[in-house]
Amino acid sequence: MTALDGLSGSVSLGCGGGPPNSTCTISPSSVILPGTAQATVGRYPPKNVDHDTFTLTFTGTFGSGNPATGGLTYTTSVSLTVK
Protein backbone atom coordinates (compact mmCIF):
# COMPACT_ATOMS: atom_id res chain seq x y z
CA MET A 1 0.00 0.00 0.00
CA THR A 2 1.46 3.39 -0.92
CA ALA A 3 0.44 6.97 -0.23
CA LEU A 4 -1.98 8.25 -2.84
CA ASP A 5 -1.92 11.92 -3.79
CA GLY A 6 0.23 12.76 -0.77
CA LEU A 7 -1.96 11.10 1.88
CA SER A 8 -0.11 10.03 4.97
CA GLY A 9 -1.29 8.55 8.22
CA SER A 10 -2.80 5.35 9.55
CA VAL A 11 -5.01 2.97 7.56
CA SER A 12 -7.11 0.38 9.42
CA LEU A 13 -7.32 -2.94 7.56
CA GLY A 14 -10.02 -5.60 7.62
CA CYS A 15 -11.23 -8.63 5.70
CA GLY A 16 -14.29 -10.84 5.60
CA GLY A 17 -16.16 -13.39 3.58
CA GLY A 18 -14.90 -16.84 2.85
CA PRO A 19 -16.13 -20.31 3.68
CA PRO A 20 -18.04 -21.20 6.84
CA ASN A 21 -15.77 -22.12 9.77
CA SER A 22 -13.02 -19.83 8.48
CA THR A 23 -11.33 -16.70 9.69
CA CYS A 24 -9.60 -13.92 7.82
CA THR A 25 -6.90 -11.98 9.63
CA ILE A 26 -4.59 -9.19 8.52
CA SER A 27 -1.30 -8.54 10.22
CA PRO A 28 -0.75 -5.85 11.20
CA SER A 29 -4.35 -4.65 11.50
CA SER A 30 -3.30 -1.12 10.57
CA VAL A 31 -0.40 0.45 8.68
CA ILE A 32 1.16 3.89 8.45
CA LEU A 33 1.30 5.02 4.81
CA PRO A 34 3.20 3.86 2.91
CA GLY A 35 3.12 0.38 4.45
CA THR A 36 2.43 -3.27 3.80
CA ALA A 37 0.39 -6.00 5.46
CA GLN A 38 -0.27 -9.70 4.95
CA ALA A 39 -3.68 -11.41 4.97
CA THR A 40 -4.22 -15.01 6.10
CA VAL A 41 -7.37 -17.07 5.65
CA GLY A 42 -7.63 -20.06 7.98
CA ARG A 43 -10.27 -22.79 8.17
CA TYR A 44 -11.21 -23.94 11.66
CA PRO A 45 -11.58 -26.87 11.88
CA PRO A 46 -10.38 -28.03 8.45
CA LYS A 47 -13.15 -29.98 6.75
CA ASN A 48 -13.70 -31.62 3.42
CA VAL A 49 -16.94 -29.73 2.89
CA ASP A 50 -17.89 -26.34 1.49
CA HIS A 51 -16.08 -26.92 -1.81
CA ASP A 52 -17.02 -23.80 -3.72
CA THR A 53 -15.82 -20.37 -4.77
CA PHE A 54 -16.09 -17.65 -2.14
CA THR A 55 -15.61 -13.88 -2.31
CA LEU A 56 -13.17 -12.38 0.19
CA THR A 57 -13.52 -8.65 0.78
CA PHE A 58 -10.58 -6.53 1.95
CA THR A 59 -11.12 -3.03 3.33
CA GLY A 60 -8.76 -0.19 4.16
CA THR A 61 -10.12 2.80 6.10
CA PHE A 62 -8.14 6.04 6.33
CA GLY A 63 -8.94 8.86 8.71
CA SER A 64 -11.81 7.18 10.51
CA GLY A 65 -13.16 9.69 13.00
CA ASN A 66 -11.15 12.53 11.46
CA PRO A 67 -13.53 15.34 10.37
CA ALA A 68 -10.96 16.59 7.85
CA THR A 69 -11.01 13.35 5.85
CA GLY A 70 -14.46 12.07 6.69
CA GLY A 71 -13.09 8.53 6.83
CA LEU A 72 -12.04 7.37 3.35
CA THR A 73 -12.67 3.68 2.64
CA TYR A 74 -11.35 1.49 -0.16
CA THR A 75 -12.70 -2.02 -0.71
CA THR A 76 -11.55 -4.74 -3.08
CA SER A 77 -12.66 -8.32 -3.53
CA VAL A 78 -10.90 -11.51 -4.62
CA SER A 79 -12.20 -15.01 -5.33
CA LEU A 80 -11.09 -17.98 -3.24
CA THR A 81 -11.74 -21.44 -4.67
CA VAL A 82 -11.85 -24.32 -2.16
CA LYS A 83 -11.32 -27.71 -3.82
PDB file with one MODEL, atoms N, CA, C and O in Angstrom:
MODEL        1
ATOM      1  N   MET A   1       0.864  -1.157   0.000  1.00  0.00           N
ATOM      2  CA  MET A   1       0.000   0.000   0.000  1.00  0.00           C
ATOM      3  C   MET A   1       0.912   1.221   0.000  1.00  0.00           C
ATOM      4  O   MET A   1       1.856   1.280   0.788  1.00  0.00           O
ATOM      5  N   THR A   2       0.654   2.183  -0.856  1.00  0.00           N
ATOM      6  CA  THR A   2       1.461   3.388  -0.916  1.00  0.00           C
ATOM      7  C   THR A   2       0.572   4.607  -0.766  1.00  0.00           C
ATOM      8  O   THR A   2      -0.636   4.547  -0.996  1.00  0.00           O
ATOM      9  N   ALA A   3       1.190   5.719  -0.376  1.00  0.00           N
ATOM     10  CA  ALA A   3       0.445   6.965  -0.227  1.00  0.00           C
ATOM     11  C   ALA A   3      -0.099   7.393  -1.585  1.00  0.00           C
ATOM     12  O   ALA A   3       0.611   7.331  -2.589  1.00  0.00           O
ATOM     13  N   LEU A   4      -1.330   7.817  -1.616  1.00  0.00           N
ATOM     14  CA  LEU A   4      -1.980   8.249  -2.841  1.00  0.00           C
ATOM     15  C   LEU A   4      -2.216   9.746  -2.752  1.00  0.00           C
ATOM     16  O   LEU A   4      -2.827  10.229  -1.798  1.00  0.00           O
ATOM     17  N   ASP A   5      -1.735  10.474  -3.738  1.00  0.00           N
ATOM     18  CA  ASP A   5      -1.916  11.921  -3.787  1.00  0.00           C
ATOM     19  C   ASP A   5      -1.451  12.607  -2.512  1.00  0.00           C
ATOM     20  O   ASP A   5      -2.072  13.569  -2.060  1.00  0.00           O
ATOM     21  N   GLY A   6      -0.351  12.114  -1.925  1.00  0.00           N
ATOM     22  CA  GLY A   6       0.233  12.762  -0.768  1.00  0.00           C
ATOM     23  C   GLY A   6      -0.395  12.419   0.564  1.00  0.00           C
ATOM     24  O   GLY A   6      -0.008  12.996   1.581  1.00  0.00           O
ATOM     25  N   LEU A   7      -1.360  11.493   0.602  1.00  0.00           N
ATOM     26  CA  LEU A   7      -1.956  11.105   1.877  1.00  0.00           C
ATOM     27  C   LEU A   7      -0.906  10.431   2.749  1.00  0.00           C
ATOM     28  O   LEU A   7      -0.064   9.675   2.265  1.00  0.00           O
ATOM     29  N   SER A   8      -0.972  10.715   4.018  1.00  0.00           N
ATOM     30  CA  SER A   8      -0.113  10.026   4.971  1.00  0.00           C
ATOM     31  C   SER A   8      -0.916   9.835   6.246  1.00  0.00           C
ATOM     32  O   SER A   8      -1.833  10.604   6.534  1.00  0.00           O
ATOM     33  N   GLY A   9      -0.577   8.829   6.989  1.00  0.00           N
ATOM     34  CA  GLY A   9      -1.289   8.547   8.223  1.00  0.00           C
ATOM     35  C   GLY A   9      -1.589   7.072   8.340  1.00  0.00           C
ATOM     36  O   GLY A   9      -1.009   6.252   7.628  1.00  0.00           O
ATOM     37  N   SER A  10      -2.493   6.736   9.236  1.00  0.00           N
ATOM     38  CA  SER A  10      -2.802   5.353   9.549  1.00  0.00           C
ATOM     39  C   SER A  10      -4.021   4.852   8.756  1.00  0.00           C
ATOM     40  O   SER A  10      -5.016   5.561   8.605  1.00  0.00           O
ATOM     41  N   VAL A  11      -3.916   3.626   8.260  1.00  0.00           N
ATOM     42  CA  VAL A  11      -5.008   2.971   7.560  1.00  0.00           C
ATOM     43  C   VAL A  11      -5.363   1.705   8.334  1.00  0.00           C
ATOM     44  O   VAL A  11      -4.504   0.851   8.555  1.00  0.00           O
ATOM     45  N   SER A  12      -6.627   1.580   8.748  1.00  0.00           N
ATOM     46  CA  SER A  12      -7.108   0.378   9.423  1.00  0.00           C
ATOM     47  C   SER A  12      -7.502  -0.636   8.359  1.00  0.00           C
ATOM     48  O   SER A  12      -8.164  -0.290   7.381  1.00  0.00           O
ATOM     49  N   LEU A  13      -7.094  -1.895   8.549  1.00  0.00           N
ATOM     50  CA  LEU A  13      -7.321  -2.941   7.560  1.00  0.00           C
ATOM     51  C   LEU A  13      -8.276  -4.000   8.092  1.00  0.00           C
ATOM     52  O   LEU A  13      -8.260  -4.317   9.281  1.00  0.00           O
ATOM     53  N   GLY A  14      -9.098  -4.540   7.220  1.00  0.00           N
ATOM     54  CA  GLY A  14     -10.016  -5.599   7.616  1.00  0.00           C
ATOM     55  C   GLY A  14     -10.319  -6.511   6.452  1.00  0.00           C
ATOM     56  O   GLY A  14     -10.095  -6.149   5.297  1.00  0.00           O
ATOM     57  N   CYS A  15     -10.833  -7.704   6.750  1.00  0.00           N
ATOM     58  CA  CYS A  15     -11.230  -8.634   5.700  1.00  0.00           C
ATOM     59  C   CYS A  15     -12.389  -9.483   6.191  1.00  0.00           C
ATOM     60  O   CYS A  15     -12.582  -9.661   7.394  1.00  0.00           O
ATOM     61  N   GLY A  16     -13.152  -9.998   5.253  1.00  0.00           N
ATOM     62  CA  GLY A  16     -14.286 -10.835   5.598  1.00  0.00           C
ATOM     63  C   GLY A  16     -14.695 -11.674   4.417  1.00  0.00           C
ATOM     64  O   GLY A  16     -14.093 -11.599   3.346  1.00  0.00           O
ATOM     65  N   GLY A  17     -15.709 -12.465   4.612  1.00  0.00           N
ATOM     66  CA  GLY A  17     -16.163 -13.387   3.583  1.00  0.00           C
ATOM     67  C   GLY A  17     -15.453 -14.710   3.763  1.00  0.00           C
ATOM     68  O   GLY A  17     -14.822 -14.952   4.792  1.00  0.00           O
ATOM     69  N   GLY A  18     -15.553 -15.544   2.787  1.00  0.00           N
ATOM     70  CA  GLY A  18     -14.902 -16.838   2.846  1.00  0.00           C
ATOM     71  C   GLY A  18     -15.830 -17.936   3.294  1.00  0.00           C
ATOM     72  O   GLY A  18     -16.997 -17.691   3.598  1.00  0.00           O
ATOM     73  N   PRO A  19     -15.309 -19.154   3.335  1.00  0.00           N
ATOM     74  CA  PRO A  19     -16.133 -20.306   3.676  1.00  0.00           C
ATOM     75  C   PRO A  19     -16.580 -20.289   5.127  1.00  0.00           C
ATOM     76  O   PRO A  19     -15.968 -19.623   5.962  1.00  0.00           O
ATOM     77  N   PRO A  20     -17.654 -21.027   5.432  1.00  0.00           N
ATOM     78  CA  PRO A  20     -18.038 -21.196   6.836  1.00  0.00           C
ATOM     79  C   PRO A  20     -16.886 -21.823   7.615  1.00  0.00           C
ATOM     80  O   PRO A  20     -16.050 -22.514   7.034  1.00  0.00           O
ATOM     81  N   ASN A  21     -16.836 -21.594   8.897  1.00  0.00           N
ATOM     82  CA  ASN A  21     -15.775 -22.116   9.768  1.00  0.00           C
ATOM     83  C   ASN A  21     -14.398 -21.620   9.356  1.00  0.00           C
ATOM     84  O   ASN A  21     -13.412 -22.343   9.499  1.00  0.00           O
ATOM     85  N   SER A  22     -14.318 -20.401   8.847  1.00  0.00           N
ATOM     86  CA  SER A  22     -13.023 -19.832   8.475  1.00  0.00           C
ATOM     87  C   SER A  22     -12.859 -18.464   9.112  1.00  0.00           C
ATOM     88  O   SER A  22     -13.832 -17.819   9.505  1.00  0.00           O
ATOM     89  N   THR A  23     -11.624 -18.041   9.205  1.00  0.00           N
ATOM     90  CA  THR A  23     -11.326 -16.703   9.694  1.00  0.00           C
ATOM     91  C   THR A  23     -10.420 -16.008   8.687  1.00  0.00           C
ATOM     92  O   THR A  23      -9.685 -16.661   7.947  1.00  0.00           O
ATOM     93  N   CYS A  24     -10.475 -14.713   8.664  1.00  0.00           N
ATOM     94  CA  CYS A  24      -9.600 -13.918   7.817  1.00  0.00           C
ATOM     95  C   CYS A  24      -8.934 -12.899   8.730  1.00  0.00           C
ATOM     96  O   CYS A  24      -9.613 -12.092   9.364  1.00  0.00           O
ATOM     97  N   THR A  25      -7.613 -12.936   8.797  1.00  0.00           N
ATOM     98  CA  THR A  25      -6.895 -11.984   9.632  1.00  0.00           C
ATOM     99  C   THR A  25      -5.857 -11.245   8.797  1.00  0.00           C
ATOM    100  O   THR A  25      -5.302 -11.788   7.842  1.00  0.00           O
ATOM    101  N   ILE A  26      -5.612 -10.012   9.173  1.00  0.00           N
ATOM    102  CA  ILE A  26      -4.595  -9.194   8.517  1.00  0.00           C
ATOM    103  C   ILE A  26      -3.608  -8.770   9.589  1.00  0.00           C
ATOM    104  O   ILE A  26      -3.991  -8.323  10.671  1.00  0.00           O
ATOM    105  N   SER A  27      -2.340  -8.918   9.270  1.00  0.00           N
ATOM    106  CA  SER A  27      -1.299  -8.539  10.222  1.00  0.00           C
ATOM    107  C   SER A  27      -0.288  -7.641   9.530  1.00  0.00           C
ATOM    108  O   SER A  27       0.284  -8.016   8.506  1.00  0.00           O
ATOM    109  N   PRO A  28      -0.071  -6.475  10.080  1.00  0.00           N
ATOM    110  CA  PRO A  28      -0.746  -5.848  11.202  1.00  0.00           C
ATOM    111  C   PRO A  28      -2.141  -5.373  10.798  1.00  0.00           C
ATOM    112  O   PRO A  28      -2.452  -5.293   9.610  1.00  0.00           O
ATOM    113  N   SER A  29      -2.978  -5.061  11.784  1.00  0.00           N
ATOM    114  CA  SER A  29      -4.354  -4.652  11.501  1.00  0.00           C
ATOM    115  C   SER A  29      -4.459  -3.200  11.050  1.00  0.00           C
ATOM    116  O   SER A  29      -5.528  -2.747  10.642  1.00  0.00           O
ATOM    117  N   SER A  30      -3.349  -2.473  11.124  1.00  0.00           N
ATOM    118  CA  SER A  30      -3.296  -1.116  10.569  1.00  0.00           C
ATOM    119  C   SER A  30      -1.868  -0.838  10.136  1.00  0.00           C
ATOM    120  O   SER A  30      -0.921  -1.426  10.659  1.00  0.00           O
ATOM    121  N   VAL A  31      -1.723   0.060   9.179  1.00  0.00           N
ATOM    122  CA  VAL A  31      -0.401   0.445   8.683  1.00  0.00           C
ATOM    123  C   VAL A  31      -0.326   1.958   8.591  1.00  0.00           C
ATOM    124  O   VAL A  31      -1.340   2.639   8.432  1.00  0.00           O
ATOM    125  N   ILE A  32       0.883   2.468   8.692  1.00  0.00           N
ATOM    126  CA  ILE A  32       1.156   3.889   8.450  1.00  0.00           C
ATOM    127  C   ILE A  32       1.595   3.990   6.995  1.00  0.00           C
ATOM    128  O   ILE A  32       2.508   3.280   6.573  1.00  0.00           O
ATOM    129  N   LEU A  33       0.954   4.865   6.223  1.00  0.00           N
ATOM    130  CA  LEU A  33       1.299   5.016   4.810  1.00  0.00           C
ATOM    131  C   LEU A  33       2.708   5.550   4.633  1.00  0.00           C
ATOM    132  O   LEU A  33       3.114   6.417   5.407  1.00  0.00           O
ATOM    133  N   PRO A  34       3.475   5.084   3.660  1.00  0.00           N
ATOM    134  CA  PRO A  34       3.200   3.864   2.911  1.00  0.00           C
ATOM    135  C   PRO A  34       3.570   2.655   3.759  1.00  0.00           C
ATOM    136  O   PRO A  34       4.535   2.722   4.520  1.00  0.00           O
ATOM    137  N   GLY A  35       2.847   1.571   3.652  1.00  0.00           N
ATOM    138  CA  GLY A  35       3.115   0.384   4.453  1.00  0.00           C
ATOM    139  C   GLY A  35       2.598  -0.863   3.769  1.00  0.00           C
ATOM    140  O   GLY A  35       1.939  -0.785   2.733  1.00  0.00           O
ATOM    141  N   THR A  36       2.896  -2.009   4.347  1.00  0.00           N
ATOM    142  CA  THR A  36       2.430  -3.273   3.798  1.00  0.00           C
ATOM    143  C   THR A  36       1.836  -4.132   4.900  1.00  0.00           C
ATOM    144  O   THR A  36       2.138  -3.941   6.078  1.00  0.00           O
ATOM    145  N   ALA A  37       1.000  -5.069   4.517  1.00  0.00           N
ATOM    146  CA  ALA A  37       0.395  -6.004   5.459  1.00  0.00           C
ATOM    147  C   ALA A  37       0.170  -7.320   4.741  1.00  0.00           C
ATOM    148  O   ALA A  37       0.180  -7.376   3.511  1.00  0.00           O
ATOM    149  N   GLN A  38      -0.033  -8.375   5.511  1.00  0.00           N
ATOM    150  CA  GLN A  38      -0.273  -9.697   4.950  1.00  0.00           C
ATOM    151  C   GLN A  38      -1.593 -10.238   5.471  1.00  0.00           C
ATOM    152  O   GLN A  38      -1.885 -10.129   6.662  1.00  0.00           O
ATOM    153  N   ALA A  39      -2.399 -10.826   4.576  1.00  0.00           N
ATOM    154  CA  ALA A  39      -3.678 -11.410   4.969  1.00  0.00           C
ATOM    155  C   ALA A  39      -3.552 -12.924   4.996  1.00  0.00           C
ATOM    156  O   ALA A  39      -2.887 -13.514   4.145  1.00  0.00           O
ATOM    157  N   THR A  40      -4.197 -13.554   5.984  1.00  0.00           N
ATOM    158  CA  THR A  40      -4.216 -15.008   6.102  1.00  0.00           C
ATOM    159  C   THR A  40      -5.652 -15.468   6.282  1.00  0.00           C
ATOM    160  O   THR A  40      -6.383 -14.934   7.116  1.00  0.00           O
ATOM    161  N   VAL A  41      -6.056 -16.462   5.494  1.00  0.00           N
ATOM    162  CA  VAL A  41      -7.371 -17.067   5.652  1.00  0.00           C
ATOM    163  C   VAL A  41      -7.154 -18.463   6.213  1.00  0.00           C
ATOM    164  O   VAL A  41      -6.439 -19.271   5.620  1.00  0.00           O
ATOM    165  N   GLY A  42      -7.771 -18.748   7.358  1.00  0.00           N
ATOM    166  CA  GLY A  42      -7.634 -20.056   7.982  1.00  0.00           C
ATOM    167  C   GLY A  42      -8.984 -20.722   8.153  1.00  0.00           C
ATOM    168  O   GLY A  42      -9.977 -20.053   8.441  1.00  0.00           O
ATOM    169  N   ARG A  43      -9.028 -22.042   7.978  1.00  0.00           N
ATOM    170  CA  ARG A  43     -10.272 -22.791   8.170  1.00  0.00           C
ATOM    171  C   ARG A  43     -10.191 -23.520   9.493  1.00  0.00           C
ATOM    172  O   ARG A  43      -9.227 -24.240   9.755  1.00  0.00           O
ATOM    173  N   TYR A  44     -11.198 -23.337  10.325  1.00  0.00           N
ATOM    174  CA  TYR A  44     -11.210 -23.939  11.659  1.00  0.00           C
ATOM    175  C   TYR A  44     -12.537 -24.597  11.933  1.00  0.00           C
ATOM    176  O   TYR A  44     -13.546 -23.892  11.921  1.00  0.00           O
ATOM    177  N   PRO A  45     -12.623 -25.891  12.178  1.00  0.00           N
ATOM    178  CA  PRO A  45     -11.582 -26.866  11.880  1.00  0.00           C
ATOM    179  C   PRO A  45     -11.563 -27.174  10.391  1.00  0.00           C
ATOM    180  O   PRO A  45     -12.562 -26.962   9.703  1.00  0.00           O
ATOM    181  N   PRO A  46     -10.427 -27.676   9.878  1.00  0.00           N
ATOM    182  CA  PRO A  46     -10.384 -28.026   8.451  1.00  0.00           C
ATOM    183  C   PRO A  46     -11.380 -29.144   8.158  1.00  0.00           C
ATOM    184  O   PRO A  46     -11.443 -30.134   8.886  1.00  0.00           O
ATOM    185  N   LYS A  47     -12.142 -28.982   7.111  1.00  0.00           N
ATOM    186  CA  LYS A  47     -13.149 -29.979   6.750  1.00  0.00           C
ATOM    187  C   LYS A  47     -13.112 -30.193   5.250  1.00  0.00           C
ATOM    188  O   LYS A  47     -12.634 -29.345   4.497  1.00  0.00           O
ATOM    189  N   ASN A  48     -13.612 -31.316   4.837  1.00  0.00           N
ATOM    190  CA  ASN A  48     -13.697 -31.615   3.415  1.00  0.00           C
ATOM    191  C   ASN A  48     -15.088 -31.292   2.889  1.00  0.00           C
ATOM    192  O   ASN A  48     -15.653 -32.040   2.091  1.00  0.00           O
ATOM    193  N   VAL A  49     -15.623 -30.185   3.341  1.00  0.00           N
ATOM    194  CA  VAL A  49     -16.936 -29.726   2.888  1.00  0.00           C
ATOM    195  C   VAL A  49     -16.800 -28.290   2.411  1.00  0.00           C
ATOM    196  O   VAL A  49     -15.716 -27.708   2.473  1.00  0.00           O
ATOM    197  N   ASP A  50     -17.868 -27.736   1.950  1.00  0.00           N
ATOM    198  CA  ASP A  50     -17.887 -26.345   1.487  1.00  0.00           C
ATOM    199  C   ASP A  50     -16.942 -26.113   0.314  1.00  0.00           C
ATOM    200  O   ASP A  50     -16.290 -25.072   0.227  1.00  0.00           O
ATOM    201  N   HIS A  51     -16.873 -27.102  -0.597  1.00  0.00           N
ATOM    202  CA  HIS A  51     -16.079 -26.919  -1.815  1.00  0.00           C
ATOM    203  C   HIS A  51     -16.858 -25.982  -2.723  1.00  0.00           C
ATOM    204  O   HIS A  51     -17.938 -26.324  -3.206  1.00  0.00           O
ATOM    205  N   ASP A  52     -16.310 -24.813  -2.948  1.00  0.00           N
ATOM    206  CA  ASP A  52     -17.024 -23.804  -3.718  1.00  0.00           C
ATOM    207  C   ASP A  52     -16.078 -22.639  -3.956  1.00  0.00           C
ATOM    208  O   ASP A  52     -14.917 -22.685  -3.550  1.00  0.00           O
ATOM    209  N   THR A  53     -16.562 -21.613  -4.603  1.00  0.00           N
ATOM    210  CA  THR A  53     -15.815 -20.371  -4.769  1.00  0.00           C
ATOM    211  C   THR A  53     -16.453 -19.316  -3.891  1.00  0.00           C
ATOM    212  O   THR A  53     -17.667 -19.112  -3.930  1.00  0.00           O
ATOM    213  N   PHE A  54     -15.633 -18.648  -3.100  1.00  0.00           N
ATOM    214  CA  PHE A  54     -16.093 -17.651  -2.142  1.00  0.00           C
ATOM    215  C   PHE A  54     -15.457 -16.308  -2.476  1.00  0.00           C
ATOM    216  O   PHE A  54     -14.382 -16.252  -3.072  1.00  0.00           O
ATOM    217  N   THR A  55     -16.128 -15.229  -2.088  1.00  0.00           N
ATOM    218  CA  THR A  55     -15.607 -13.883  -2.308  1.00  0.00           C
ATOM    219  C   THR A  55     -15.077 -13.331  -0.989  1.00  0.00           C
ATOM    220  O   THR A  55     -15.824 -13.182  -0.022  1.00  0.00           O
ATOM    221  N   LEU A  56     -13.783 -13.032  -0.963  1.00  0.00           N
ATOM    222  CA  LEU A  56     -13.166 -12.377   0.186  1.00  0.00           C
ATOM    223  C   LEU A  56     -13.149 -10.883  -0.084  1.00  0.00           C
ATOM    224  O   LEU A  56     -12.822 -10.454  -1.191  1.00  0.00           O
ATOM    225  N   THR A  57     -13.498 -10.091   0.913  1.00  0.00           N
ATOM    226  CA  THR A  57     -13.521  -8.645   0.778  1.00  0.00           C
ATOM    227  C   THR A  57     -12.494  -8.035   1.723  1.00  0.00           C
ATOM    228  O   THR A  57     -12.501  -8.306   2.924  1.00  0.00           O
ATOM    229  N   PHE A  58     -11.618  -7.216   1.172  1.00  0.00           N
ATOM    230  CA  PHE A  58     -10.583  -6.534   1.947  1.00  0.00           C
ATOM    231  C   PHE A  58     -10.893  -5.040   1.970  1.00  0.00           C
ATOM    232  O   PHE A  58     -11.229  -4.450   0.943  1.00  0.00           O
ATOM    233  N   THR A  59     -10.777  -4.433   3.155  1.00  0.00           N
ATOM    234  CA  THR A  59     -11.122  -3.027   3.326  1.00  0.00           C
ATOM    235  C   THR A  59      -9.990  -2.275   4.018  1.00  0.00           C
ATOM    236  O   THR A  59      -9.404  -2.760   4.987  1.00  0.00           O
ATOM    237  N   GLY A  60      -9.698  -1.101   3.511  1.00  0.00           N
ATOM    238  CA  GLY A  60      -8.762  -0.186   4.158  1.00  0.00           C
ATOM    239  C   GLY A  60      -9.493   1.112   4.458  1.00  0.00           C
ATOM    240  O   GLY A  60     -10.108   1.697   3.567  1.00  0.00           O
ATOM    241  N   THR A  61      -9.431   1.569   5.709  1.00  0.00           N
ATOM    242  CA  THR A  61     -10.115   2.804   6.103  1.00  0.00           C
ATOM    243  C   THR A  61      -9.082   3.801   6.600  1.00  0.00           C
ATOM    244  O   THR A  61      -8.305   3.509   7.509  1.00  0.00           O
ATOM    245  N   PHE A  62      -9.080   4.969   5.999  1.00  0.00           N
ATOM    246  CA  PHE A  62      -8.139   6.036   6.330  1.00  0.00           C
ATOM    247  C   PHE A  62      -8.899   7.177   6.992  1.00  0.00           C
ATOM    248  O   PHE A  62      -9.947   7.598   6.505  1.00  0.00           O
ATOM    249  N   GLY A  63      -8.373   7.668   8.090  1.00  0.00           N
ATOM    250  CA  GLY A  63      -8.939   8.865   8.705  1.00  0.00           C
ATOM    251  C   GLY A  63     -10.271   8.649   9.382  1.00  0.00           C
ATOM    252  O   GLY A  63     -11.051   9.593   9.509  1.00  0.00           O
ATOM    253  N   SER A  64     -10.557   7.441   9.821  1.00  0.00           N
ATOM    254  CA  SER A  64     -11.809   7.175  10.513  1.00  0.00           C
ATOM    255  C   SER A  64     -11.906   8.067  11.750  1.00  0.00           C
ATOM    256  O   SER A  64     -11.000   8.077  12.583  1.00  0.00           O
ATOM    257  N   GLY A  65     -12.976   8.797  11.867  1.00  0.00           N
ATOM    258  CA  GLY A  65     -13.163   9.692  13.002  1.00  0.00           C
ATOM    259  C   GLY A  65     -12.487  11.046  12.835  1.00  0.00           C
ATOM    260  O   GLY A  65     -12.569  11.892  13.724  1.00  0.00           O
ATOM    261  N   ASN A  66     -11.823  11.257  11.709  1.00  0.00           N
ATOM    262  CA  ASN A  66     -11.153  12.534  11.455  1.00  0.00           C
ATOM    263  C   ASN A  66     -12.074  13.395  10.599  1.00  0.00           C
ATOM    264  O   ASN A  66     -12.309  13.061   9.438  1.00  0.00           O
ATOM    265  N   PRO A  67     -12.606  14.503  11.139  1.00  0.00           N
ATOM    266  CA  PRO A  67     -13.528  15.342  10.371  1.00  0.00           C
ATOM    267  C   PRO A  67     -12.923  15.893   9.085  1.00  0.00           C
ATOM    268  O   PRO A  67     -13.649  16.185   8.135  1.00  0.00           O
ATOM    269  N   ALA A  68     -11.596  16.038   9.048  1.00  0.00           N
ATOM    270  CA  ALA A  68     -10.957  16.594   7.853  1.00  0.00           C
ATOM    271  C   ALA A  68     -11.028  15.630   6.676  1.00  0.00           C
ATOM    272  O   ALA A  68     -11.128  16.069   5.530  1.00  0.00           O
ATOM    273  N   THR A  69     -10.978  14.317   6.938  1.00  0.00           N
ATOM    274  CA  THR A  69     -11.005  13.353   5.845  1.00  0.00           C
ATOM    275  C   THR A  69     -12.365  12.689   5.701  1.00  0.00           C
ATOM    276  O   THR A  69     -12.688  12.168   4.634  1.00  0.00           O
ATOM    277  N   GLY A  70     -13.154  12.699   6.748  1.00  0.00           N
ATOM    278  CA  GLY A  70     -14.464  12.066   6.691  1.00  0.00           C
ATOM    279  C   GLY A  70     -14.407  10.556   6.675  1.00  0.00           C
ATOM    280  O   GLY A  70     -15.441   9.909   6.513  1.00  0.00           O
ATOM    281  N   GLY A  71     -13.235   9.973   6.837  1.00  0.00           N
ATOM    282  CA  GLY A  71     -13.091   8.529   6.828  1.00  0.00           C
ATOM    283  C   GLY A  71     -13.182   7.957   5.418  1.00  0.00           C
ATOM    284  O   GLY A  71     -14.260   7.549   4.988  1.00  0.00           O
ATOM    285  N   LEU A  72     -12.077   7.923   4.702  1.00  0.00           N
ATOM    286  CA  LEU A  72     -12.039   7.372   3.350  1.00  0.00           C
ATOM    287  C   LEU A  72     -11.923   5.855   3.431  1.00  0.00           C
ATOM    288  O   LEU A  72     -11.130   5.338   4.218  1.00  0.00           O
ATOM    289  N   THR A  73     -12.697   5.143   2.634  1.00  0.00           N
ATOM    290  CA  THR A  73     -12.674   3.684   2.638  1.00  0.00           C
ATOM    291  C   THR A  73     -12.463   3.164   1.227  1.00  0.00           C
ATOM    292  O   THR A  73     -13.078   3.644   0.275  1.00  0.00           O
ATOM    293  N   TYR A  74     -11.582   2.172   1.104  1.00  0.00           N
ATOM    294  CA  TYR A  74     -11.346   1.494  -0.162  1.00  0.00           C
ATOM    295  C   TYR A  74     -11.595   0.010   0.056  1.00  0.00           C
ATOM    296  O   TYR A  74     -11.086  -0.570   1.016  1.00  0.00           O
ATOM    297  N   THR A  75     -12.373  -0.607  -0.823  1.00  0.00           N
ATOM    298  CA  THR A  75     -12.700  -2.022  -0.707  1.00  0.00           C
ATOM    299  C   THR A  75     -12.372  -2.717  -2.018  1.00  0.00           C
ATOM    300  O   THR A  75     -12.640  -2.192  -3.099  1.00  0.00           O
ATOM    301  N   THR A  76     -11.789  -3.905  -1.909  1.00  0.00           N
ATOM    302  CA  THR A  76     -11.546  -4.736  -3.077  1.00  0.00           C
ATOM    303  C   THR A  76     -11.903  -6.172  -2.747  1.00  0.00           C
ATOM    304  O   THR A  76     -11.859  -6.576  -1.585  1.00  0.00           O
ATOM    305  N   SER A  77     -12.252  -6.934  -3.751  1.00  0.00           N
ATOM    306  CA  SER A  77     -12.660  -8.321  -3.535  1.00  0.00           C
ATOM    307  C   SER A  77     -11.817  -9.252  -4.392  1.00  0.00           C
ATOM    308  O   SER A  77     -11.379  -8.887  -5.483  1.00  0.00           O
ATOM    309  N   VAL A  78     -11.597 -10.463  -3.883  1.00  0.00           N
ATOM    310  CA  VAL A  78     -10.902 -11.513  -4.623  1.00  0.00           C
ATOM    311  C   VAL A  78     -11.685 -12.802  -4.450  1.00  0.00           C
ATOM    312  O   VAL A  78     -12.409 -12.975  -3.470  1.00  0.00           O
ATOM    313  N   SER A  79     -11.534 -13.703  -5.406  1.00  0.00           N
ATOM    314  CA  SER A  79     -12.198 -15.008  -5.333  1.00  0.00           C
ATOM    315  C   SER A  79     -11.257 -16.026  -4.715  1.00  0.00           C
ATOM    316  O   SER A  79     -10.060 -16.040  -5.001  1.00  0.00           O
ATOM    317  N   LEU A  80     -11.813 -16.879  -3.862  1.00  0.00           N
ATOM    318  CA  LEU A  80     -11.086 -17.982  -3.242  1.00  0.00           C
ATOM    319  C   LEU A  80     -11.819 -19.260  -3.602  1.00  0.00           C
ATOM    320  O   LEU A  80     -12.993 -19.420  -3.267  1.00  0.00           O
ATOM    321  N   THR A  81     -11.135 -20.172  -4.284  1.00  0.00           N
ATOM    322  CA  THR A  81     -11.742 -21.444  -4.669  1.00  0.00           C
ATOM    323  C   THR A  81     -11.238 -22.527  -3.728  1.00  0.00           C
ATOM    324  O   THR A  81     -10.032 -22.745  -3.607  1.00  0.00           O
ATOM    325  N   VAL A  82     -12.173 -23.208  -3.058  1.00  0.00           N
ATOM    326  CA  VAL A  82     -11.846 -24.318  -2.163  1.00  0.00           C
ATOM    327  C   VAL A  82     -12.163 -25.598  -2.900  1.00  0.00           C
ATOM    328  O   VAL A  82     -13.306 -25.829  -3.294  1.00  0.00           O
ATOM    329  N   LYS A  83     -11.137 -26.446  -3.091  1.00  0.00           N
ATOM    330  CA  LYS A  83     -11.318 -27.707  -3.824  1.00  0.00           C
ATOM    331  C   LYS A  83     -11.287 -28.876  -2.891  1.00  0.00           C
ATOM    332  O   LYS A  83     -11.423 -30.018  -3.329  1.00  0.00           O
TER     333      LYS A  83
ENDMDL
END
